Structures are given as structure tokens and as C-alpha cells.
């Protein structure tokens, strides 16, 4: 990329680089292995053979508590049966229909294959099985369009997906920096160096602090479930994309595009 920019430097107005799509993963590390799950049961005075009944009750309570804000606001709650359905598209359709510009949009649930536990005599083992997933779709004042999901069976993994360009657009709005946007692209930005400085602020965010409220909304019963067994979420970048946008001077790309496309194809 640096060589490309250096080669066409005279025909480029500026560049913009930063995280694009990022998926954060929240893990309760004390519960990601069989011994951790067994210790949780011991602390709660439960036998391994009681795990199944216990997790069914906890899962139902978690589901009810997680969906309660959407019921209270009379927002859509929908169970998605088709595994190929585009949940993001469904959620955006709800947002457009309801005219939502900020806050909760909808909650979608579905069954997905996830790692959980199963008791085997006097011990626990990790097993993959279909479990209920809850997706919260919302428009966050700082991060924009966000979806966060939680599996309702132990060990309650969380995944949160954000769009880096959406985050940047919100920062530029607050700074009064003008721009035009098409989808996930900025064809024009009033001050590219200024936008890059705002983009670089992503690297300084305390993401552990920023993501915790999402975990609390997904599982309002966390403190109650783990009152006898401390377990806090550890956040990691499960998936991340770093993207660079290059803004060419007017007319330059008209000449270069067919050459670059031909070179890329061949």
C-alpha cells in the first residue's frame, strides 16, 4: 500500500486508514474449560448431574431479562428460523420502518451451534450443541450501528460487531467536520488530515470500559448468576479489518482505473 501511494503520490489528494469492521469477543475465562464449570457448580452447591436442569432455568431467566427492554419499548422481537437469513438486513428494515435514529432497534433470536457443557458422571466436558442466541441491534450515539449477541447457555460468550467508518462519521459530526458518504465510503472529506487524527483516536479508546455496558444489557442477571463465583468478561478482537481509502485528484482515476483493473485481473 505504501509503495502504491508513493508511486501515484502526485495524483492523490489524501488517504484515510483505520479499523473498518471489528468484532469484539467477550469471554468469561474462568468458565471456558470443564474444570471452571465444575468449580462454578461446587460453589453453588450443585452436582454435575444437576447442570442440565440448572442451565435450562438460568437460560430462560437470562432470555426474559435480556428481552425485557425491547418488550417495554414495544420494539420488534423476532425469532429467525432460516439460518441463511441476513439478520442485519432484517434489523435495518425495522429501523427504517420505525424511523429509529438512536437507541434500541430490535432483538432477534435464533439457534446456533455453540460450545457449552455436558456432564459426564462426576465431571464436565465441552460439547457443541444448538443453543439460543440473542442479538441486540441498536444505534449507539458514539459507535453508530451496532449489533451485540450472547449465547444463553454457559459460558455466555458475547460478540459485538461495530463499523469503524460509522464510528468516524459520528466523530466528524461532533467536530463539525463536513464530508459526503456513500455506504461505507467517504468520497469527499473537508479536512482529510483532521479526519485521520480523529480516526487514530480509535487506538486510544479503553475498549474494556466501553464494551462493558453492552454486556450488562445483554445479560442483566450477570451479577446474580455469579454472586458465588467471580467471573468478569475479558475482551479481545475476535475479527478485525484494517482498511485504507485513497482519494484521487479529479480525473486521475478515470485514466488509471481501467489499467489497474486489467492489471489486477491478469
N, C-alpha and C positions, 0 to 999 in steps of 0.2 A: 504494500500500500504506500509506504514512504517513497519507494522508487517511482511508482506511478505518479504520485503527487509532484515529485521533483521533476519528472520528465515533462509534465504539462503545466508547470507552475505559472507560466505567463498567461495561460488561458483559463486559470482557475481563480474565482473570486474568494473562495474560502472553503473551509472544511468544518465538519461537526462530528465529533467522536464521543461515544459513551455507551453505556449499557442500554440495550433495547429490551427484549423480552427477558424477564428474570423470574424464576420460580424458586421461592424460598421454601425450605422444609423444616418443620418443627418436630423434634424427636424428644421423647421422654427417655433419655439414655439409660436410666435405671430399669426401664421396663422393656428394653429392646431385646432381651435374652431370657431364656427359660428360668434361670435362677432368680432374676429380678422379679418375674411374675410370681414365682413361688414365694419369695420373700414378702411381696405385697399381700398374698393370701394369708401367710402366717401372721403378719402384723394386724390383719383384720379378723383373726380368729376363724379362718376358713380352711377347709381341707381342699386338696387338689380336685377331688371328685365333685366339690361344690362350685367349681369355677363356672360351669356351663349355666347353672341357674343364676349365679351372681351376675355374670356378664350380660345375660338377657335383660335383667332388671335395670342394670346400670345403663345399658344401651337405650332402652326405652325412655328412661328418665332424661338422659342426655338429649335424645331426639326432641322430646317435648319442650325442654328448656331452650334448646338452640333455635327452634322454630317459633317460639312464643312471640318475639318482637315482630315477626312478619304477620302473625295472626292478629296481633294487637293493632298494627298499622293497616290491616286488611290488604296486604300485598300478596301477590301470587305465590303459592306453594305448589310445586308440581313434581310428580314422580315421573321420571323419564324411563320408559321401558326399552326403547330402542338404543342399543349400545353405540350405534353409529350416528345418533343424533348430535347435532352441533349445539352443545349447551350454551356456549357463548352467544350464538346467534339467537337462540330462544330467549335468553335474558335481555339482549339488546332490543328485541321486538317488544318485550314487556315494558322496557324503559321508554321506548318511543310512544307506545300506546298510552301509557300513563303520564307522559310528559315529565318524567323524573330527571332532574338535573344534578341532584346531590342527595346522598343518603342511601338507605337500603332500596334495592330494586326488586329482588325476588329471591326465593330459596328453591333450589332444585335438589331432588334426592334421586338416588339410583343405586343399583347393586354393582359392586366392582370386586374383582379378586384382589384381596389384600392379605398381608401377613398378620396373623393373630396367633392364638394359643389353643392348645388342646391338652387335656390332662391324660397322662398315661400312667396308671397305677398311682404311685406316690410322687410323681414328678410332672413337670410340664414340658411341652415341646412346641416349637414353632410350626404352624401349619398355615397354608394358604387356603382361603375359603371366601366365597362371596359374602360381603358384608355391606351394610347400608352406609352410603356416603351422603353427607350433607354439604351442599355448595351454597355459600352466601355470595350473592352478587350485589355490589354496591358502588357508588360513585363517591370516592373519598375526596375531601377538599384539597389535599396535597398530592395524592397519588393518582387521582382520576379513577378510571375504570379498573376495578379490582375484583378478582374472584378468589375466595378462600374456601378450602374444603377440609372436612375432618372425617376420619373413619370412626364409626360409632362403637367399635369393639376395641378392646385393648390391643396394642398400646397407643391408640388415639393419635396416629400420625396426622400432621397438618401440612397442607401445601397451600401456598399463597402465590398467585401469579400477578405480576404488575408489568406495566409497559413503561419503559424508560423515557420514550418520547412524550408520552402522556404526562409523565412527571415533569418533564422540561417545559411543556406547554403551560402547565399550572404555575411554574416558577416565573416564566416570562410574563404571564398575565399579571402576577403580583408586582413585578418590577416595571410594568407599563412598557415592556419591550414589544414593538409591533412585529408581526410575522404573518405569513399565509401558510395554511396547512392543507394538505391533500392526503387523507388517510393517515399513514404513519410517516409521511414525508413533509419536510418544510422547503417548498420551492423558493421561498424568499424569507430572509430574516433581516430586520433593520440593522442589527449590530451582531455580526457573527462572533467576533472575539468575546463580546459580552455574554452571548448565549453559551459559548463554550465554558466560560467561567462559572455560569450557573449550573451547567451540566456536570462540571467537575465536583460540585458540592455533593453529588451522589456518593462520592468516595468518603465523605466526612460524616455521613449520617450514622447515628447509632441505631443500626437496624434491629438489634435485640430489643431496645426500648420501643422502637417504632412499631414493631410487629406484635408485641405482647397484647395490646388491646384487641387485635383481631382474634387471637387465641381465646381471650376471655369471652368474646361474643360468640365464638363457635361453641365453646363449652362453658357455660356459666356455672356448672356444677364442679369444676375442677378442684377448687379448694375443699369442697365437701367430700369428693371421692378420695382425695389424697390427704385427708387430715391425719391419718395414722402412718402415712408412707410418703415422705417428701419426694416430689418429682416435678421439676421445672423444665420448661421447654428449652432445648438447645437448637439454635437456628443455624442453618447452613445454606449455601447457594446450591440447590439441587440441580438447576439448569440455568445457564446464563448466556446471553448473546451480546457480543460487543460489535457495534456497527459504526461505520464511518460514512457520512454523507459528503459528497463533493459537489459544490455549486460552481458550474462553469460560467464563463462570461457569455453574454448574449451572442448567439450564432456559432459559438465554438463547438458545441455538442452536435449541432446539425451536420457538421463535416466529419466529426470523429466517430459518431455513433455507428454508422454502417461499417467502418473499418474495425472498430472494437468488437462488434457483434460477429463479423466474419472471422476475425482472429480467434474469438472465444469458441465459435462453432468448429473451426478446423483444428 
